Amino acid sequence: MTEAHKVFFRDLFTRGRAEDFEADKTPVAYTGKGSGVKGMPSEVMADKAKNRLYIRYGEMTIEQYLQFAGKIVGEAEKLARGFTILSDLREFSFPRGENPIQANIREITEIQQELKKLGASEIIRVVDPQVWLFIAMAEAEKSAGYEAFIFDDYHEADQALDDIAEEMNGGGEKTEAL
């Protein structure tokens, strides 16, 4: 990626509002209850001139995500086959304790497949730098031959390890912490 691209992407996603895009583009903001971290709503915009779909995610519930995904598909339908996607995930989150379940993952997969059918060719995701650490750790764990489980609550994670240790010990005593 060239320095010019880096500057463009940085500038694009630090503007703050979909209304800041040029007038010939049609921003669609989804600002349902609970959306937007630090005042940033989830937004999607089809840029016909560039044949590109711009997506910016904020905080939303899983139900709101699925509604927003419908708006994403609707905007993608405005573009020609071969369109690209720039997806900003830096502010995306679910409320604490709300985690996708297998059914949600299936729905998310169907949405991705729909974008592919509509002609999506390339996607670039802008993510929080901490995500890179998470990805690197997951790859290292896979190479080492084990997989980490993911929790968003420390005490639930600790309890899960206690349960696993108890199961591994045949239901006997729990292991003691060091």
C-alpha positions in Angstrom: 0.0 0.0 0.0 1.4 3.4 -1.0 1.8 6.3 1.4 -0.9 8.1 -0.5 -3.3 5.3 0.2 -2.5 5.3 3.9 -3.1 9.1 4.0 -6.4 8.7 2.1 -7.7 5.9 4.4 -6.6 7.8 7.5 -8.3 11.0 6.3 -11.4 9.2 5.2 -12.0 7.6 8.5 -11.1 10.5 10.7 -13.7 12.8 9.2 -16.3 11.6 11.6 -19.6 11.8 9.7 -21.0 10.3 6.5 -22.3 13.7 5.5 -18.7 14.8 5.0 -18.5 12.6 1.8 -19.0 14.3 -1.5 -22.5 15.3 -2.5 -22.8 12.7 -5.4 -22.5 9.8 -3.0 -25.4 8.6 -0.9 -24.6 7.9 2.7 -27.0 5.7 4.7 -26.5 6.0 8.4 -27.9 3.3 10.8 -28.3 5.0 14.2 -30.6 2.6 15.9 -30.8 2.5 19.7 -27.4 1.6 21.2 -25.5 2.2 18.0 -22.4 4.3 17.8 -19.3 4.3 20.0 -18.0 7.8 20.9 -20.9 9.2 18.9 -19.9 7.3 15.7 -23.0 5.6 14.2 -22.7 2.6 12.0 -22.7 3.8 8.4 -22.7 2.4 4.9 -22.3 4.2 1.6 -22.1 3.1 -2.0 -19.6 5.2 -4.0 -20.7 4.6 -7.6 -17.8 6.6 -9.1 -15.2 4.3 -7.4 -17.5 1.3 -7.5 -16.7 0.9 -3.8 -18.8 0.1 -0.6 -17.7 2.1 2.5 -18.8 0.6 5.8 -18.1 2.0 9.2 -19.3 -0.1 12.2 -20.1 1.3 15.7 -21.4 -0.5 18.8 -24.6 -2.4 18.1 -26.5 -5.5 19.4 -26.4 -8.6 17.2 -30.0 -7.9 16.2 -29.0 -4.3 15.1 -26.0 -5.8 13.2 -28.3 -8.1 11.2 -30.6 -5.1 10.4 -27.5 -3.1 9.4 -26.3 -6.0 7.2 -29.5 -5.6 5.2 -28.6 -2.0 4.6 -25.1 -3.0 3.5 -26.6 -5.4 1.0 -29.0 -2.7 -0.2 -26.1 -0.3 -0.8 -24.0 -3.0 -2.5 -26.9 -3.5 -5.0 -26.2 0.0 -6.3 -22.7 -1.0 -7.4 -21.4 -2.8 -10.5 -19.9 -6.3 -10.4 -16.3 -6.2 -9.3 -16.9 -3.6 -6.6 -14.5 -3.3 -3.6 -15.3 -2.9 0.1 -13.5 -0.7 2.7 -14.7 -1.8 6.1 -13.8 0.2 9.2 -14.1 -2.1 12.3 -12.1 0.1 14.7 -15.2 1.1 16.7 -17.2 -2.1 16.2 -18.3 -3.9 19.3 -21.2 -5.8 20.8 -22.4 -4.8 24.3 -20.7 -6.7 27.1 -22.2 -10.2 27.5 -23.7 -10.3 24.0 -21.8 -12.7 21.9 -22.6 -14.2 18.5 -24.0 -17.7 18.6 -23.7 -20.3 15.9 -27.0 -19.2 14.3 -25.7 -15.6 14.1 -22.5 -16.8 12.5 -24.5 -18.7 9.9 -26.5 -15.5 9.2 -23.3 -13.4 8.9 -21.9 -16.0 6.5 -25.1 -15.7 4.4 -24.7 -12.0 4.2 -21.0 -12.3 3.1 -22.1 -14.8 0.5 -24.7 -12.4 -0.8 -22.1 -9.7 -1.2 -20.0 -12.1 -3.2 -23.0 -13.0 -5.4 -23.5 -9.2 -6.0 -20.0 -9.0 -7.3 -17.7 -8.0 -4.4 -14.1 -8.5 -5.5 -11.8 -7.3 -2.8 -12.2 -6.2 0.8 -9.9 -4.2 3.1 -10.7 -4.0 6.8 -9.4 -1.3 9.0 -9.0 -2.7 12.5 -7.8 -1.6 15.9 -4.1 -2.4 16.3 -4.9 -4.8 19.2 -6.6 -7.1 16.7 -3.3 -7.8 15.1 -2.0 -9.1 18.4 -5.1 -11.3 18.7 -4.6 -12.7 15.2 -0.9 -13.4 15.8 -1.6 -15.2 19.0 -4.3 -17.3 17.4 -1.9 -18.3 14.6 0.8 -19.1 17.1 -1.6 -21.3 19.2 -2.7 -23.1 16.1 0.9 -23.8 15.1 1.6 -25.0 18.7 -1.3 -27.5 18.4 -4.0 -25.9 20.7 -6.8 -23.4 20.4 -7.7 -20.7 22.8 -11.3 -20.1 23.9 -12.5 -16.5 23.9 -14.4 -14.8 26.7 -15.3 -11.2 27.4 -15.6 -11.7 31.1 -12.5 -12.5 33.2 -14.4 -14.4 36.0 -16.4 -16.5 33.5 -13.1 -17.4 31.8 -11.5 -18.4 35.1 -14.6 -20.5 36.0 -14.4 -22.2 32.6 -10.8 -23.2 33.2 -11.8 -24.6 36.6 -14.6 -26.6 34.9 -12.1 -27.9 32.3 -9.6 -28.8 34.9 -12.2 -30.6 36.9 -13.4 -32.5 33.8 -9.7 -33.4 32.9 -9.2 -34.7 36.5 -12.2 -37.0 36.2 -14.5 -34.8 38.2 -12.2 -34.9 41.2 -10.6 -32.0 43.0 -10.0 -28.7 41.2 -6.4 -27.8 40.6 -5.0 -25.2 42.9 -3.8 -21.9 41.7 -0.1 -21.0 42.0 
